[in-house]
Amino acid sequence: MGYRSEVVLAVNKEIMPEFLAYLATSDEAGRLVFADHCHLDKDYCGEGHLLVNWTSIKWYESYPEVNVIEKFTCEMDEDMENCEMFRFIRVGEEYEDIEQRGYGFDIHVNRSIDY
């Protein structure tokens, strides 16, 4: 079965060349973004930004395709200019298991009880 997460990645069109360069290093990473997603919006916010959503995904850094995306988000997060050009959120199965990188876009975590 494995541990599952929900992941959202939004990339500003300004840094798309860098993102695509990362994806070019791994066919699996490109497939994960452009084919094996739950939702893909190539015109996010109506401005040409990219938004990808994966639900119930095994997001393990040991998977080469995941590792490529992790490297991209970590590198962009360390750059003061680029950290505002993307948003990455991973919510794991456990309540406290939430990772967030980048400050771009109005994307946030909302946990609630529905009945």
Biopython code that builds the backbone (N, CA, C, O; Angstrom):
import numpy as np
from Bio.PDB.StructureBuilder import StructureBuilder

atoms = [
    (1, "MET", "N", (0.810, -1.183, 0.000)),
    (1, "MET", "CA", (0.000, 0.000, 0.000)),
    (1, "MET", "C", (0.857, 1.251, 0.000)),
    (1, "MET", "O", (0.845, 2.004, -0.974)),
    (2, "GLY", "N", (1.585, 1.485, 1.048)),
    (2, "GLY", "CA", (2.463, 2.636, 1.098)),
    (2, "GLY", "C", (1.793, 3.880, 1.633)),
    (2, "GLY", "O", (0.568, 3.977, 1.710)),
    (3, "TYR", "N", (2.626, 4.816, 1.996)),
    (3, "TYR", "CA", (2.196, 6.094, 2.551)),
    (3, "TYR", "C", (1.828, 7.025, 1.405)),
    (3, "TYR", "O", (2.593, 7.175, 0.452)),
    (4, "ARG", "N", (0.671, 7.644, 1.495)),
    (4, "ARG", "CA", (0.168, 8.484, 0.408)),
    (4, "ARG", "C", (0.097, 9.948, 0.834)),
    (4, "ARG", "O", (-0.089, 10.265, 2.009)),
    (5, "SER", "N", (0.246, 10.813, -0.136)),
    (5, "SER", "CA", (0.185, 12.252, 0.097)),
    (5, "SER", "C", (-0.653, 12.908, -0.982)),
    (5, "SER", "O", (-0.916, 12.320, -2.031)),
    (6, "GLU", "N", (-1.068, 14.133, -0.710)),
    (6, "GLU", "CA", (-1.609, 15.008, -1.740)),
    (6, "GLU", "C", (-0.570, 16.094, -1.959)),
    (6, "GLU", "O", (-0.043, 16.661, -1.002)),
    (7, "VAL", "N", (-0.278, 16.380, -3.217)),
    (7, "VAL", "CA", (0.767, 17.338, -3.557)),
    (7, "VAL", "C", (0.228, 18.334, -4.575)),
    (7, "VAL", "O", (-0.465, 17.963, -5.523)),
    (8, "VAL", "N", (0.558, 19.606, -4.362)),
    (8, "VAL", "CA", (0.246, 20.663, -5.323)),
    (8, "VAL", "C", (1.532, 21.428, -5.598)),
    (8, "VAL", "O", (2.279, 21.781, -4.686)),
    (9, "LEU", "N", (1.765, 21.674, -6.880)),
    (9, "LEU", "CA", (2.901, 22.478, -7.303)),
    (9, "LEU", "C", (2.406, 23.514, -8.302)),
    (9, "LEU", "O", (1.801, 23.169, -9.317)),
    (10, "ALA", "N", (2.662, 24.775, -8.012)),
    (10, "ALA", "CA", (2.350, 25.864, -8.938)),
    (10, "ALA", "C", (3.667, 26.541, -9.305)),
    (10, "ALA", "O", (4.483, 26.849, -8.436)),
    (11, "VAL", "N", (3.864, 26.770, -10.610)),
    (11, "VAL", "CA", (5.111, 27.356, -11.103)),
    (11, "VAL", "C", (4.768, 28.579, -11.951)),
    (11, "VAL", "O", (4.001, 28.493, -12.910)),
    (12, "ASN", "N", (5.345, 29.706, -11.581)),
    (12, "ASN", "CA", (5.150, 30.943, -12.324)),
    (12, "ASN", "C", (5.781, 30.805, -13.707)),
    (12, "ASN", "O", (6.837, 30.188, -13.851)),
    (13, "LYS", "N", (5.143, 31.373, -14.711)),
    (13, "LYS", "CA", (5.642, 31.274, -16.086)),
    (13, "LYS", "C", (7.053, 31.853, -16.218)),
    (13, "LYS", "O", (7.788, 31.480, -17.132)),
    (14, "GLU", "N", (7.435, 32.756, -15.319)),
    (14, "GLU", "CA", (8.776, 33.363, -15.366)),
    (14, "GLU", "C", (9.888, 32.345, -15.111)),
    (14, "GLU", "O", (10.988, 32.491, -15.644)),
    (15, "ILE", "N", (9.618, 31.323, -14.309)),
    (15, "ILE", "CA", (10.658, 30.323, -14.024)),
    (15, "ILE", "C", (10.367, 28.975, -14.693)),
    (15, "ILE", "O", (10.990, 27.965, -14.363)),
    (16, "MET", "N", (9.429, 28.967, -15.623)),
    (16, "MET", "CA", (9.144, 27.727, -16.359)),
    (16, "MET", "C", (10.368, 27.176, -17.089)),
    (16, "MET", "O", (10.545, 25.958, -17.116)),
    (17, "PRO", "N", (11.221, 28.017, -17.683)),
    (17, "PRO", "CA", (12.414, 27.450, -18.335)),
    (17, "PRO", "C", (13.287, 26.638, -17.370)),
    (17, "PRO", "O", (13.796, 25.579, -17.736)),
    (18, "GLU", "N", (13.457, 27.129, -16.150)),
    (18, "GLU", "CA", (14.237, 26.389, -15.159)),
    (18, "GLU", "C", (13.546, 25.084, -14.787)),
    (18, "GLU", "O", (14.193, 24.044, -14.662)),
    (19, "PHE", "N", (12.236, 25.143, -14.612)),
    (19, "PHE", "CA", (11.480, 23.936, -14.261)),
    (19, "PHE", "C", (11.584, 22.899, -15.376)),
    (19, "PHE", "O", (11.825, 21.721, -15.115)),
    (20, "LEU", "N", (11.405, 23.334, -16.598)),
    (20, "LEU", "CA", (11.494, 22.408, -17.730)),
    (20, "LEU", "C", (12.902, 21.836, -17.880)),
    (20, "LEU", "O", (13.055, 20.693, -18.311)),
    (21, "ALA", "N", (13.923, 22.604, -17.534)),
    (21, "ALA", "CA", (15.296, 22.093, -17.572)),
    (21, "ALA", "C", (15.478, 20.965, -16.560)),
    (21, "ALA", "O", (16.143, 19.970, -16.850)),
    (22, "TYR", "N", (14.895, 21.116, -15.380)),
    (22, "TYR", "CA", (14.941, 20.035, -14.386)),
    (22, "TYR", "C", (14.224, 18.802, -14.922)),
    (22, "TYR", "O", (14.746, 17.691, -14.838)),
    (23, "LEU", "N", (13.034, 18.997, -15.469)),
    (23, "LEU", "CA", (12.258, 17.866, -15.978)),
    (23, "LEU", "C", (12.972, 17.160, -17.122)),
    (23, "LEU", "O", (12.812, 15.953, -17.304)),
    (24, "ALA", "N", (13.751, 17.894, -17.885)),
    (24, "ALA", "CA", (14.477, 17.306, -19.023)),
    (24, "ALA", "C", (15.538, 16.309, -18.574)),
    (24, "ALA", "O", (16.026, 15.519, -19.383)),
    (25, "THR", "N", (15.901, 16.336, -17.293)),
    (25, "THR", "CA", (16.904, 15.393, -16.789)),
    (25, "THR", "C", (16.321, 14.022, -16.480)),
    (25, "THR", "O", (17.057, 13.083, -16.176)),
    (26, "SER", "N", (14.989, 13.906, -16.557)),
    (26, "SER", "CA", (14.334, 12.642, -16.199)),
    (26, "SER", "C", (13.027, 12.483, -16.967)),
    (26, "SER", "O", (12.088, 13.258, -16.785)),
    (27, "ASP", "N", (12.978, 11.472, -17.825)),
    (27, "ASP", "CA", (11.731, 11.194, -18.545)),
    (27, "ASP", "C", (10.588, 10.919, -17.570)),
    (27, "ASP", "O", (9.447, 11.314, -17.810)),
    (28, "GLU", "N", (10.910, 10.232, -16.460)),
    (28, "GLU", "CA", (9.880, 9.900, -15.475)),
    (28, "GLU", "C", (9.298, 11.159, -14.832)),
    (28, "GLU", "O", (8.096, 11.224, -14.575)),
    (29, "ALA", "N", (10.141, 12.155, -14.574)),
    (29, "ALA", "CA", (9.662, 13.403, -13.971)),
    (29, "ALA", "C", (8.741, 14.138, -14.933)),
    (29, "ALA", "O", (7.703, 14.657, -14.523)),
    (30, "GLY", "N", (9.107, 14.186, -16.194)),
    (30, "GLY", "CA", (8.247, 14.811, -17.192)),
    (30, "GLY", "C", (6.913, 14.112, -17.312)),
    (30, "GLY", "O", (5.871, 14.754, -17.444)),
    (31, "ARG", "N", (6.949, 12.788, -17.265)),
    (31, "ARG", "CA", (5.712, 12.002, -17.334)),
    (31, "ARG", "C", (4.855, 12.240, -16.091)),
    (31, "ARG", "O", (3.632, 12.341, -16.185)),
    (32, "LEU", "N", (5.501, 12.329, -14.929)),
    (32, "LEU", "CA", (4.766, 12.580, -13.685)),
    (32, "LEU", "C", (4.010, 13.912, -13.763)),
    (32, "LEU", "O", (2.860, 14.004, -13.335)),
    (33, "VAL", "N", (4.657, 14.931, -14.304)),
    (33, "VAL", "CA", (4.035, 16.256, -14.381)),
    (33, "VAL", "C", (2.977, 16.324, -15.475)),
    (33, "VAL", "O", (1.865, 16.799, -15.241)),
    (34, "PHE", "N", (3.320, 15.851, -16.666)),
    (34, "PHE", "CA", (2.448, 16.092, -17.817)),
    (34, "PHE", "C", (1.507, 14.946, -18.175)),
    (34, "PHE", "O", (0.646, 15.111, -19.040)),
    (35, "ALA", "N", (1.652, 13.783, -17.528)),
    (35, "ALA", "CA", (0.755, 12.663, -17.845)),
    (35, "ALA", "C", (0.160, 11.997, -16.607)),
    (35, "ALA", "O", (-1.017, 11.634, -16.609)),
    (36, "ASP", "N", (0.949, 11.834, -15.562)),
    (36, "ASP", "CA", (0.507, 11.065, -14.400)),
    (36, "ASP", "C", (0.053, 11.956, -13.245)),
    (36, "ASP", "O", (0.453, 11.743, -12.100)),
    (37, "HIS", "N", (-0.753, 12.919, -13.533)),
    (37, "HIS", "CA", (-1.264, 13.846, -12.530)),
    (37, "HIS", "C", (-2.765, 13.607, -12.336)),
    (37, "HIS", "O", (-3.396, 12.882, -13.105)),
    (38, "CYS", "N", (-3.311, 14.218, -11.313)),
    (38, "CYS", "CA", (-4.768, 14.199, -11.120)),
    (38, "CYS", "C", (-5.399, 15.434, -11.748)),
    (38, "CYS", "O", (-6.525, 15.390, -12.243)),
    (39, "HIS", "N", (-4.658, 16.531, -11.721)),
    (39, "HIS", "CA", (-5.152, 17.780, -12.317)),
    (39, "HIS", "C", (-3.957, 18.555, -12.846)),
    (39, "HIS", "O", (-2.927, 18.659, -12.180)),
    (40, "LEU", "N", (-4.101, 19.096, -14.042)),
    (40, "LEU", "CA", (-3.055, 19.915, -14.652)),
    (40, "LEU", "C", (-3.710, 21.140, -15.266)),
    (40, "LEU", "O", (-4.647, 21.023, -16.056)),
    (41, "ASP", "N", (-3.215, 22.309, -14.902)),
    (41, "ASP", "CA", (-3.709, 23.564, -15.462)),
    (41, "ASP", "C", (-2.504, 24.307, -16.038)),
    (41, "ASP", "O", (-1.664, 24.811, -15.293)),
    (42, "LYS", "N", (-2.426, 24.372, -17.358)),
    (42, "LYS", "CA", (-1.303, 25.040, -18.024)),
    (42, "LYS", "C", (-1.520, 26.541, -18.154)),
    (42, "LYS", "O", (-0.646, 27.252, -18.650)),
    (43, "ASP", "N", (-2.674, 27.028, -17.713)),
    (43, "ASP", "CA", (-2.978, 28.458, -17.749)),
    (43, "ASP", "C", (-3.542, 28.883, -16.391)),
    (43, "ASP", "O", (-4.572, 29.553, -16.315)),
    (44, "TYR", "N", (-2.859, 28.486, -15.338)),
    (44, "TYR", "CA", (-3.314, 28.763, -13.984)),
    (44, "TYR", "C", (-3.424, 30.271, -13.758)),
    (44, "TYR", "O", (-2.528, 31.022, -14.145)),
    (45, "CYS", "N", (-4.487, 30.706, -13.151)),
    (45, "CYS", "CA", (-4.806, 32.112, -12.897)),
    (45, "CYS", "C", (-5.044, 32.881, -14.194)),
    (45, "CYS", "O", (-5.089, 34.111, -14.188)),
    (46, "GLY", "N", (-5.196, 32.167, -15.293)),
    (46, "GLY", "CA", (-5.411, 32.821, -16.578)),
    (46, "GLY", "C", (-4.211, 33.613, -17.059)),
    (46, "GLY", "O", (-4.342, 34.505, -17.896)),
    (47, "GLU", "N", (-3.023, 33.282, -16.522)),
    (47, "GLU", "CA", (-1.821, 34.049, -16.845)),
    (47, "GLU", "C", (-0.680, 33.186, -17.365)),
    (47, "GLU", "O", (0.455, 33.654, -17.448)),
    (48, "GLY", "N", (-0.960, 31.935, -17.716)),
    (48, "GLY", "CA", (0.075, 31.081, -18.284)),
    (48, "GLY", "C", (0.967, 30.383, -17.278)),
    (48, "GLY", "O", (1.989, 29.807, -17.651)),
    (49, "HIS", "N", (0.596, 30.424, -16.004)),
    (49, "HIS", "CA", (1.349, 29.698, -14.986)),
    (49, "HIS", "C", (0.927, 28.229, -15.026)),
    (49, "HIS", "O", (-0.090, 27.890, -15.631)),
    (50, "LEU", "N", (1.699, 27.367, -14.389)),
    (50, "LEU", "CA", (1.421, 25.931, -14.365)),
    (50, "LEU", "C", (1.002, 25.514, -12.963)),
    (50, "LEU", "O", (1.617, 25.924, -11.979)),
    (51, "LEU", "N", (-0.041, 24.702, -12.873)),
    (51, "LEU", "CA", (-0.455, 24.118, -11.601)),
    (51, "LEU", "C", (-0.658, 22.621, -11.816)),
    (51, "LEU", "O", (-1.366, 22.205, -12.733)),
    (52, "VAL", "N", (-0.030, 21.819, -10.962)),
    (52, "VAL", "CA", (-0.173, 20.367, -11.020)),
    (52, "VAL", "C", (-0.609, 19.878, -9.650)),
    (52, "VAL", "O", (-0.118, 20.350, -8.625)),
    (53, "ASN", "N", (-1.541, 18.922, -9.642)),
    (53, "ASN", "CA", (-2.034, 18.329, -8.401)),
    (53, "ASN", "C", (-1.989, 16.815, -8.531)),
    (53, "ASN", "O", (-2.432, 16.246, -9.529)),
    (54, "TRP", "N", (-1.447, 16.178, -7.504)),
    (54, "TRP", "CA", (-1.451, 14.728, -7.412)),
    (54, "TRP", "C", (-2.153, 14.364, -6.105)),
    (54, "TRP", "O", (-1.815, 14.902, -5.050)),
    (55, "THR", "N", (-3.110, 13.472, -6.165)),
    (55, "THR", "CA", (-3.754, 13.007, -4.939)),
    (55, "THR", "C", (-3.417, 11.541, -4.744)),
    (55, "THR", "O", (-3.266, 10.791, -5.708)),
    (56, "SER", "N", (-3.305, 11.153, -3.521)),
    (56, "SER", "CA", (-3.018, 9.767, -3.160)),
    (56, "SER", "C", (-1.787, 9.229, -3.888)),
    (56, "SER", "O", (-1.810, 8.144, -4.470)),
    (57, "ILE", "N", (-0.711, 10.021, -3.839)),
    (57, "ILE", "CA", (0.534, 9.645, -4.514)),
    (57, "ILE", "C", (1.580, 9.226, -3.484)),
    (57, "ILE", "O", (1.643, 9.785, -2.389)),
    (58, "LYS", "N", (2.383, 8.256, -3.837)),
    (58, "LYS", "CA", (3.529, 7.873, -3.004)),
    (58, "LYS", "C", (4.651, 8.853, -3.333)),
    (58, "LYS", "O", (5.369, 8.674, -4.317)),
    (59, "TRP", "N", (4.797, 9.877, -2.517)),
    (59, "TRP", "CA", (5.763, 10.954, -2.766)),
    (59, "TRP", "C", (7.029, 10.665, -1.971)),
    (59, "TRP", "O", (7.264, 11.250, -0.914)),
    (60, "TYR", "N", (7.830, 9.761, -2.495)),
    (60, "TYR", "CA", (9.074, 9.352, -1.840)),
    (60, "TYR", "C", (10.258, 9.966, -2.582)),
    (60, "TYR", "O", (10.364, 9.818, -3.799)),
    (61, "GLU", "N", (11.150, 10.653, -1.865)),
    (61, "GLU", "CA", (12.323, 11.245, -2.503)),
    (61, "GLU", "C", (13.218, 10.202, -3.150)),
    (61, "GLU", "O", (14.031, 10.536, -4.011)),
    (62, "SER", "N", (13.084, 8.960, -2.755)),
    (62, "SER", "CA", (13.888, 7.896, -3.369)),
    (62, "SER", "C", (13.411, 7.563, -4.785)),
    (62, "SER", "O", (14.125, 6.892, -5.531)),
    (63, "TYR", "N", (12.226, 8.019, -5.160)),
    (63, "TYR", "CA", (11.748, 7.845, -6.533)),
    (63, "TYR", "C", (12.408, 8.922, -7.387)),
    (63, "TYR", "O", (12.307, 10.105, -7.061)),
    (64, "PRO", "N", (13.081, 8.543, -8.471)),
    (64, "PRO", "CA", (13.810, 9.533, -9.282)),
    (64, "PRO", "C", (12.944, 10.699, -9.764)),
    (64, "PRO", "O", (13.401, 11.842, -9.763)),
    (65, "GLU", "N", (11.715, 10.432, -10.170)),
    (65, "GLU", "CA", (10.855, 11.498, -10.680)),
    (65, "GLU", "C", (10.468, 12.490, -9.579)),
    (65, "GLU", "O", (10.377, 13.693, -9.825)),
    (66, "VAL", "N", (10.248, 11.990, -8.391)),
    (66, "VAL", "CA", (9.930, 12.848, -7.246)),
    (66, "VAL", "C", (11.172, 13.639, -6.841)),
    (66, "VAL", "O", (11.083, 14.822, -6.513)),
    (67, "ASN", "N", (12.315, 12.984, -6.865)),
    (67, "ASN", "CA", (13.565, 13.630, -6.486)),
    (67, "ASN", "C", (13.867, 14.841, -7.360)),
    (67, "ASN", "O", (14.356, 15.853, -6.858)),
    (68, "VAL", "N", (13.589, 14.758, -8.645)),
    (68, "VAL", "CA", (13.812, 15.890, -9.550)),
    (68, "VAL", "C", (12.959, 17.084, -9.127)),
    (68, "VAL", "O", (13.455, 18.209, -9.071)),
    (69, "ILE", "N", (11.701, 16.850, -8.835)),
    (69, "ILE", "CA", (10.805, 17.941, -8.435)),
    (69, "ILE", "C", (11.205, 18.489, -7.067)),
    (69, "ILE", "O", (11.151, 19.697, -6.838)),
    (70, "GLU", "N", (11.603, 17.606, -6.169)),
    (70, "GLU", "CA", (12.079, 18.044, -4.854)),
    (70, "GLU", "C", (13.307, 18.935, -4.986)),
    (70, "GLU", "O", (13.391, 19.972, -4.328)),
    (71, "LYS", "N", (14.259, 18.546, -5.828)),
    (71, "LYS", "CA", (15.462, 19.360, -6.034)),
    (71, "LYS", "C", (15.099, 20.739, -6.579)),
    (71, "LYS", "O", (15.635, 21.752, -6.131)),
    (72, "PHE", "N", (14.194, 20.768, -7.538)),
    (72, "PHE", "CA", (13.763, 22.049, -8.108)),
    (72, "PHE", "C", (13.165, 22.940, -7.027)),
    (72, "PHE", "O", (13.562, 24.098, -6.896)),
    (73, "THR", "N", (12.222, 22.423, -6.257)),
    (73, "THR", "CA", (11.547, 23.253, -5.258)),
    (73, "THR", "C", (12.507, 23.695, -4.152)),
    (73, "THR", "O", (12.414, 24.824, -3.671)),
    (74, "CYS", "N", (13.415, 22.830, -3.751)),
    (74, "CYS", "CA", (14.382, 23.203, -2.708)),
    (74, "CYS", "C", (15.323, 24.288, -3.203)),
    (74, "CYS", "O", (15.606, 25.243, -2.479)),
    (75, "GLU", "N", (15.813, 24.150, -4.435)),
    (75, "GLU", "CA", (16.717, 25.160, -4.980)),
    (75, "GLU", "C", (16.004, 26.500, -5.151)),
    (75, "GLU", "O", (16.561, 27.542, -4.807)),
    (76, "MET", "N", (14.800, 26.486, -5.669)),
    (76, "MET", "CA", (14.051, 27.726, -5.857)),
    (76, "MET", "C", (13.715, 28.378, -4.517)),
    (76, "MET", "O", (13.675, 29.604, -4.413)),
    (77, "ASP", "N", (13.476, 27.565, -3.499)),
    (77, "ASP", "CA", (13.116, 28.076, -2.182)),
    (77, "ASP", "C", (14.283, 28.799, -1.516)),
    (77, "ASP", "O", (14.070, 29.676, -0.679)),
    (78, "GLU", "N", (15.505, 28.442, -1.879)),
    (78, "GLU", "CA", (16.691, 29.069, -1.295)),
    (78, "GLU", "C", (17.009, 30.411, -1.933)),
    (78, "GLU", "O", (17.780, 31.190, -1.373)),
    (79, "ASP", "N", (16.436, 30.691, -3.081)),
    (79, "ASP", "CA", (16.683, 31.931, -3.812)),
    (79, "ASP", "C", (15.587, 32.936, -3.460)),
    (79, "ASP", "O", (14.407, 32.673, -3.694)),
    (80, "MET", "N", (15.965, 34.074, -2.904)),
    (80, "MET", "CA", (14.987, 35.066, -2.433)),
    (80, "MET", "C", (14.064, 35.555, -3.548)),
    (80, "MET", "O", (12.901, 35.861, -3.284)),
    (81, "GLU", "N", (14.543, 35.634, -4.768)),
    (81, "GLU", "CA", (13.689, 36.072, -5.875)),
    (81, "GLU", "C", (12.774, 34.957, -6.346)),
    (81, "GLU", "O", (11.583, 35.177, -6.569)),
    (82, "ASN", "N", (13.319, 33.780, -6.494)),
    (82, "ASN", "CA", (12.535, 32.663, -7.032)),
    (82, "ASN", "C", (11.548, 32.072, -6.039)),
    (82, "ASN", "O", (10.575, 31.441, -6.451)),
    (83, "CYS", "N", (11.769, 32.255, -4.748)),
    (83, "CYS", "CA", (10.862, 31.654, -3.770)),
    (83, "CYS", "C", (9.447, 32.239, -3.869)),
    (83, "CYS", "O", (8.493, 31.642, -3.370)),
    (84, "GLU", "N", (9.316, 33.380, -4.498)),
    (84, "GLU", "CA", (7.994, 33.975, -4.697)),
    (84, "GLU", "C", (7.404, 33.621, -6.057)),
    (84, "GLU", "O", (6.356, 34.138, -6.443)),
    (85, "MET", "N", (8.087, 32.734, -6.777)),
    (85, "MET", "CA", (7.644, 32.368, -8.121)),
    (85, "MET", "C", (7.044, 30.961, -8.197)),
    (85, "MET", "O", (6.725, 30.481, -9.284)),
    (86, "PHE", "N", (6.892, 30.306, -7.053)),
    (86, "PHE", "CA", (6.303, 28.975, -7.057)),
    (86, "PHE", "C", (5.672, 28.698, -5.698)),
    (86, "PHE", "O", (5.891, 29.420, -4.726)),
    (87, "ARG", "N", (4.890, 27.641, -5.663)),
    (87, "ARG", "CA", (4.305, 27.168, -4.397)),
    (87, "ARG", "C", (4.260, 25.654, -4.456)),
    (87, "ARG", "O", (3.767, 25.077, -5.425)),
    (88, "PHE", "N", (4.775, 25.010, -3.419)),
    (88, "PHE", "CA", (4.759, 23.561, -3.291)),
    (88, "PHE", "C", (4.174, 23.218, -1.934)),
    (88, "PHE", "O", (4.619, 23.736, -0.910)),
    (89, "ILE", "N", (3.174, 22.343, -1.928)),
    (89, "ILE", "CA", (2.607, 21.859, -0.667)),
    (89, "ILE", "C", (2.396, 20.360, -0.790)),
    (89, "ILE", "O", (1.830, 19.868, -1.766)),
    (90, "ARG", "N", (2.871, 19.640, 0.234)),
    (90, "ARG", "CA", (2.601, 18.204, 0.330)),
    (90, "ARG", "C", (1.938, 17.945, 1.668)),
    (90, "ARG", "O", (2.462, 18.329, 2.714)),
    (91, "VAL", "N", (0.793, 17.297, 1.635)),
    (91, "VAL", "CA", (0.066, 16.930, 2.845)),
    (91, "VAL", "C", (0.040, 15.411, 2.913)),
    (91, "VAL", "O", (-0.523, 14.746, 2.044)),
    (92, "GLY", "N", (0.655, 14.873, 3.958)),
    (92, "GLY", "CA", (0.701, 13.427, 4.137)),
    (92, "GLY", "C", (-0.513, 12.912, 4.884)),
    (92, "GLY", "O", (-1.394, 13.679, 5.273)),
    (93, "GLU", "N", (-0.548, 11.619, 5.078)),
    (93, "GLU", "CA", (-1.667, 10.976, 5.762)),
    (93, "GLU", "C", (-1.751, 11.380, 7.234)),
    (93, "GLU", "O", (-2.845, 11.524, 7.780)),
    (94, "GLU", "N", (-0.595, 11.561, 7.872)),
    (94, "GLU", "CA", (-0.582, 11.926, 9.276)),
    (94, "GLU", "C", (-0.879, 13.412, 9.432)),
    (94, "GLU", "O", (-0.447, 14.222, 8.612)),
    (95, "TYR", "N", (-1.604, 13.770, 10.465)),
    (95, "TYR", "CA", (-2.107, 15.126, 10.656)),
    (95, "TYR", "C", (-1.018, 16.199, 10.594)),
    (95, "TYR", "O", (-1.216, 17.245, 9.975)),
    (96, "GLU", "N", (0.109, 15.952, 11.218)),
    (96, "GLU", "CA", (1.173, 16.954, 11.287)),
    (96, "GLU", "C", (2.123, 16.917, 10.090)),
    (96, "GLU", "O", (3.040, 17.735, 10.016)),
    (97, "ASP", "N", (1.929, 16.003, 9.168)),
    (97, "ASP", "CA", (2.855, 15.823, 8.044)),
    (97, "ASP", "C", (2.494, 16.760, 6.892)),
    (97, "ASP", "O", (1.748, 16.399, 5.981)),
    (98, "ILE", "N", (3.044, 17.972, 6.960)),
    (98, "ILE", "CA", (2.795, 18.980, 5.934)),
    (98, "ILE", "C", (4.128, 19.639, 5.574)),
    (98, "ILE", "O", (4.860, 20.098, 6.451)),
    (99, "GLU", "N", (4.431, 19.680, 4.292)),
    (99, "GLU", "CA", (5.617, 20.382, 3.787)),
    (99, "GLU", "C", (5.147, 21.525, 2.910)),
    (99, "GLU", "O", (4.225, 21.371, 2.109)),
    (100, "GLN", "N", (5.791, 22.679, 3.068)),
    (100, "GLN", "CA", (5.453, 23.832, 2.238)),
    (100, "GLN", "C", (6.741, 24.525, 1.821)),
    (100, "GLN", "O", (7.651, 24.715, 2.628)),
    (101, "ARG", "N", (6.802, 24.900, 0.547)),
    (101, "ARG", "CA", (7.942, 25.657, 0.033)),
    (101, "ARG", "C", (7.418, 26.727, -0.921)),
    (101, "ARG", "O", (6.397, 26.546, -1.585)),
    (102, "GLY", "N", (8.121, 27.814, -0.971)),
    (102, "GLY", "CA", (7.745, 28.896, -1.865)),
    (102, "GLY", "C", (6.597, 29.710, -1.302)),
    (102, "GLY", "O", (5.849, 29.259, -0.435)),
    (103, "TYR", "N", (6.479, 30.935, -1.828)),
    (103, "TYR", "CA", (5.466, 31.852, -1.328)),
    (103, "TYR", "C", (4.546, 32.377, -2.418)),
    (103, "TYR", "O", (3.654, 33.182, -2.150)),
    (104, "GLY", "N", (4.762, 31.924, -3.643)),
    (104, "GLY", "CA", (3.927, 32.390, -4.736)),
    (104, "GLY", "C", (2.541, 31.786, -4.663)),
    (104, "GLY", "O", (2.361, 30.703, -4.107)),
    (105, "PHE", "N", (1.590, 32.456, -5.204)),
    (105, "PHE", "CA", (0.226, 31.977, -5.361)),
    (105, "PHE", "C", (-0.515, 31.859, -4.028)),
    (105, "PHE", "O", (0.093, 31.652, -2.977)),
    (106, "ASP", "N", (-1.808, 31.991, -4.097)),
    (106, "ASP", "CA", (-2.676, 31.894, -2.922)),
    (106, "ASP", "C", (-3.158, 30.447, -2.789)),
    (106, "ASP", "O", (-4.321, 30.135, -3.042)),
    (107, "ILE", "N", (-2.243, 29.589, -2.390)),
    (107, "ILE", "CA", (-2.546, 28.166, -2.194)),
    (107, "ILE", "C", (-2.164, 27.850, -0.755)),
    (107, "ILE", "O", (-1.041, 28.120, -0.330)),
    (108, "HIS", "N", (-3.094, 27.281, -0.014)),
    (108, "HIS", "CA", (-2.839, 27.014, 1.396)),
    (108, "HIS", "C", (-3.517, 25.714, 1.826)),
    (108, "HIS", "O", (-4.361, 25.168, 1.115)),
    (109, "VAL", "N", (-3.136, 25.246, 2.975)),
    (109, "VAL", "CA", (-3.691, 24.022, 3.545)),
    (109, "VAL", "C", (-4.889, 24.392, 4.410)),
    (109, "VAL", "O", (-4.857, 25.348, 5.185)),
    (110, "ASN", "N", (-5.943, 23.604, 4.253)),
    (110, "ASN", "CA", (-7.134, 23.782, 5.062)),
    (110, "ASN", "C", (-7.591, 22.393, 5.501)),
    (110, "ASN", "O", (-8.104, 21.621, 4.691)),
    (111, "ARG", "N", (-7.408, 22.085, 6.753)),
    (111, "ARG", "CA", (-7.878, 20.811, 7.297)),
    (111, "ARG", "C", (-9.188, 21.075, 8.050)),
    (111, "ARG", "O", (-9.268, 21.998, 8.861)),
    (112, "SER", "N", (-10.195, 20.271, 7.779)),
    (112, "SER", "CA", (-11.455, 20.468, 8.454)),
    (112, "SER", "C", (-12.144, 19.121, 8.663)),
    (112, "SER", "O", (-11.770, 18.110, 8.068)),
    (113, "ILE", "N", (-13.134, 19.137, 9.502)),
    (113, "ILE", "CA", (-13.946, 17.951, 9.742)),
    (113, "ILE", "C", (-15.283, 18.168, 9.014)),
    (113, "ILE", "O", (-15.980, 19.156, 9.244)),
    (114, "ASP", "N", (-15.605, 17.250, 8.161)),
    (114, "ASP", "CA", (-16.888, 17.313, 7.447)),
    (114, "ASP", "C", (-17.802, 16.221, 8.000)),
    (114, "ASP", "O", (-17.338, 15.120, 8.298)),
    (115, "TYR", "N", (-19.059, 16.506, 8.134)),
    (115, "TYR", "CA", (-20.031, 15.503, 8.587)),
    (115, "TYR", "C", (-21.360, 15.756, 7.971)),
    (115, "TYR", "O", (-22.311, 15.017, 8.230)),
]
sb = StructureBuilder()
sb.init_structure("model")
sb.init_model(0)
sb.init_chain("A")
sb.init_seg("    ")
for serial, (resi, resn, name, xyz) in enumerate(atoms, 1):
    if name == "N":
        sb.init_residue(resn, " ", resi, " ")
    sb.init_atom(name, np.array(xyz, "f"), 0.0, 1.0, " ", f" {name:<3s}", serial, name[0])
structure = sb.get_structure()
